[in-house]
């Protein structure tokens, strides 16, 4: 996985990359490090996890869902890490 450490300062995300490929690297990193596969999270739990790295948790949450890295239930009450595609 490409190094995303340059995007962080003192454990906090400095900015969300504009370039799609770099943003995808960041989002993959966040999904892998902040969330446990197989566990279901409430929206407040997702927000709390994302707040540990950046204040704009709504944007990060939206990016993770759009990227298909987090899956949200239809009613928006629960989130989980997306299953990797079958090989």
Buried (B, 14 or more C-beta within 10 A) or exposed (E): EEEBEEBBEEEEBEEBBEEEEBBBBBBBBBBEEBBEEEEEBEBEBBBEBBEEBBEBBEEBBEBBBEBEBBBBEEEEEBBBBBEEEEE
